[in-house]
Amino acid sequence: MNLPNKLTLLRIILVPVFMVCMYVNFPLHVTLGLLIFAIASITDALDGKIARKYHLITTFGKFADPLADKILVLAALAVLADVSQFAINGIVITIIATREFTVSGLRLVTAEKGVVVSAGIWGKLKTAFTMIAISVMLLWLTILEIFGNSADSWRNADAIMQIICNVLVWISVILTLISGCVYLKSYWKYIDMK
């Protein structure tokens, strides 16, 4: 197994570790969760760059890399919906999951016809913005974990951060919808409805 595939596999393995850190209450568990999410996100950036630079693109990588991304993002959103007051709910997760499944389905259909659905600018923006939104939320939860949130000044800051994080979540949802529509429009002709 080459290095990019090992990084992709590491990202998949880190997902349950991240979830355990976020759900099991021990000192600095959120901080460790943020660190694990950051490492997993870095592997996402590295595996593709290394694979392209050194011509290490494999069938496993084409399959597992986007799957690992989806697992990481959906797991993080599900955890944040449980452990925080941010505007992550079933609607947000359903919209994002539906887009992910739709694009994955398009990739399967077009692959049968020899067409590769590569990541477009809207898909890249969606992914980057969603990762940033999740990271900001985890960072804020880490700050609260380390410094506490009982003081009045933290409550004011928390109210502001709730608004910022909620805006980030809904921008991610909008980018998700736009990118999903762009993919559907671009590749709809390959869907046989006869």
C-alpha positions in Angstrom: 0.0 0.0 0.0 1.5 3.4 -1.0 1.7 6.4 1.2 -1.4 8.3 -0.1 -3.5 5.2 0.5 -2.0 4.8 4.0 -3.0 8.4 4.7 -6.5 7.8 3.5 -6.8 4.7 5.6 -5.4 6.6 8.6 -8.2 9.2 8.1 -10.8 6.5 8.2 -9.3 5.0 11.4 -9.1 8.4 13.0 -12.9 9.0 12.7 -14.0 6.6 15.5 -11.1 7.8 17.6 -12.3 11.4 17.1 -15.8 10.4 18.1 -14.7 8.6 21.2 -12.7 11.7 22.2 -15.8 13.9 21.7 -18.2 11.7 23.6 -16.1 10.3 26.5 -15.7 12.9 29.1 -12.0 13.1 30.3 -9.7 16.0 30.8 -9.2 17.9 27.6 -11.2 15.4 25.5 -12.5 18.1 23.2 -9.0 19.5 22.7 -7.8 16.0 21.8 -10.8 15.7 19.4 -9.8 18.9 17.7 -6.2 17.7 17.3 -7.4 14.4 15.8 -9.8 16.2 13.5 -6.9 18.5 12.4 -4.7 15.5 11.7 -7.4 13.8 9.7 -8.0 17.0 7.7 -4.3 17.4 7.0 -4.2 13.8 5.6 -7.0 14.8 3.3 -4.9 17.6 1.9 -1.7 15.5 1.7 -2.9 12.2 0.2 -4.1 13.7 -3.0 -1.1 16.0 -3.5 1.3 13.1 -2.9 -0.7 10.8 -5.2 -0.7 13.3 -8.1 2.9 14.5 -7.7 4.4 11.0 -7.6 1.8 9.3 -9.9 0.6 7.0 -7.1 -3.1 7.2 -8.1 -4.8 3.9 -7.4 -8.3 2.4 -7.7 -8.3 2.2 -3.9 -7.5 5.8 -3.6 -10.2 6.9 -6.1 -12.7 4.9 -4.0 -11.5 5.5 -0.5 -10.4 9.1 -0.5 -13.8 10.6 -1.2 -15.4 8.1 1.1 -13.0 9.0 3.9 -13.8 12.7 3.4 -17.6 12.0 3.7 -17.2 9.8 6.7 -15.0 12.4 8.5 -17.3 15.4 7.7 -20.6 13.6 8.5 -19.2 12.1 11.7 -17.9 15.5 12.9 -21.3 17.2 12.1 -23.2 14.4 13.9 -21.0 14.8 16.9 -21.3 18.6 16.9 -25.0 18.3 16.6 -25.0 16.2 19.8 -22.4 18.0 21.9 -22.9 21.7 21.0 -25.6 24.3 20.7 -24.6 25.2 17.1 -27.2 25.2 14.3 -26.4 21.6 13.2 -29.5 19.5 13.1 -31.1 16.8 11.1 -31.8 19.2 8.2 -28.2 20.3 7.9 -26.9 16.7 8.1 -29.5 15.4 5.7 -28.8 18.1 3.1 -25.0 17.5 3.3 -25.4 13.7 3.3 -27.9 13.8 0.3 -25.5 15.8 -1.7 -22.6 13.5 -0.9 -24.6 10.4 -1.8 -25.9 12.0 -5.0 -22.4 13.0 -6.2 -21.1 9.5 -5.3 -23.9 8.0 -7.3 -23.1 10.3 -10.3 -19.5 9.1 -10.1 -20.6 5.5 -10.3 -22.9 6.1 -13.2 -20.4 8.1 -15.2 -17.6 5.7 -14.5 -19.5 3.0 -16.3 -19.5 5.3 -19.3 -15.8 6.1 -19.0 -16.4 9.6 -17.7 -14.6 10.8 -14.6 -16.4 13.3 -12.3 -13.6 15.4 -11.0 -13.9 17.8 -8.1 -15.0 21.2 -9.5 -14.5 24.6 -7.9 -17.9 24.5 -6.1 -17.1 21.0 -4.6 -13.7 22.2 -3.5 -15.3 25.4 -1.9 -17.9 23.3 -0.2 -15.3 20.9 1.2 -13.0 23.7 2.3 -15.7 25.8 3.9 -17.3 22.8 5.7 -13.9 21.8 7.1 -13.3 25.4 8.2 -16.7 25.6 9.8 -16.2 22.3 11.7 -12.7 23.4 12.8 -13.9 26.8 14.1 -16.6 25.1 16.1 -14.2 22.6 17.5 -11.7 25.3 18.3 -14.4 27.3 20.2 -15.4 24.3 22.2 -11.7 23.7 22.9 -11.3 27.3 24.2 -14.4 26.8 26.4 -13.0 23.5 27.7 -9.6 24.9 28.5 -10.7 28.3 30.0 -14.2 27.5 31.2 -17.4 29.2 30.2 -18.8 30.3 33.5 -17.6 34.0 33.5 -20.0 36.6 32.1 -17.4 37.7 29.5 -17.2 34.1 28.2 -21.0 34.0 27.9 -21.0 37.1 25.8 -18.2 35.7 23.6 -20.1 32.4 23.5 -23.2 34.1 22.2 -21.1 35.8 19.4 -19.4 32.6 18.5 -22.7 30.8 18.3 -23.8 33.3 15.7 -20.5 33.1 13.8 -20.6 29.3 13.8 -24.2 29.1 12.8 -23.5 31.4 9.9 -20.6 29.3 8.9 -22.8 26.1 9.0 -25.5 27.7 6.8 -22.9 29.0 4.3 -21.6 25.4 4.1 -25.1 24.2 3.5 -25.6 26.8 0.7 -22.3 25.8 -0.9 -23.3 22.2 -0.6 -26.6 22.8 -2.4 -24.9 24.9 -5.1 -22.2 22.3 -5.7 -24.7 19.5 -5.8 -26.8 21.3 -8.4 -23.7 22.1 -10.5 -22.7 18.4 -10.5 -26.3 17.3 -11.4 -26.5 19.9 -14.2 -23.1 18.9 -15.6 -23.6 15.1 -15.5 -27.4 14.7 -15.8 -27.0 13.6 -19.5 -25.3 10.4 -18.3 -28.4 9.3 -16.3 -30.5 7.0 -18.4 -34.1 7.4 -17.4 -35.7 5.2 -20.2 
